[in-house]
Amino acid sequence: MFISKKFVFMELHKTGCTHIRHILNELIDGELVGGHNQAGSNLFDEERVFLGSIRDPWDWYTSLWAYGCDNKGAVFNSSTKARPIKFESLNWRKNTYSAFLTLISNRSKHPQQWLETYADVNDAEAFRAWLRMMQSPRYIMDIREGYGENSISRTAGLLTFRYLKLFCTKSGDSKRLNSLSSFKQIKDYENEFCFIDRFIRNENLEHDLFQVLEDFSAGISNEKKADILLREKRNTSSKKHGAEYYYDKKSERLVAKRERLIIEKFGYLMPSLRHIS
């Protein structure tokens, strides 16, 4: 995250966050602390503006998958590379259930099946197979990062889980988050605990960022804006096609169901509906 006296920018994976954090670090006196980490309670002691980035869920999934096709990313690494776990290293006394789930998930990995879905960034069928695996109880534990163990995974997708974890939950305060299961509970939790003051949409990244800076008296010159607009985004994938290339009706509806929270809050449309006049 990026922390200054005036701003805290929280980094949600694959939403243009790396690009944003470097721009903020260049323009504002502050520091980069970690990456996709949660905000500690100390950051709320002063009056800071909390910023977060967000992205169309259908585009987000194609970007996450394409990044894996380039052999990059946490999801790719956790799902395709089985890492040995020492039985004695698990915290059995403190949390027996969590230790058991960790052990089982490590033994039930399906690296070859995941690798097959990452073979060709132009293969729409492979993307759809990957997307189904990302939402399936059979494979969900392979993703790690606590998603499969959390009851949220029964109702919502990984994007919603990460959104709630980073934007609505302070570090060390995950008890409520771990008890959510229904969509109503998830929506109520987001309404009550989301602490992001302004969102920067990936689809309108530079404009939204410039607007935030201007609104909070941290504006930049037109020359600097022009320079930033010409820069290439960071951590992009080799994907050449838009979302409409990868989705069919069934896969569109799957994302619509699993990422309902974000779709409804930000008004995103299915790829097949975006160009209907």
Disulfide bonds with the S-S distance in Angstrom:
none
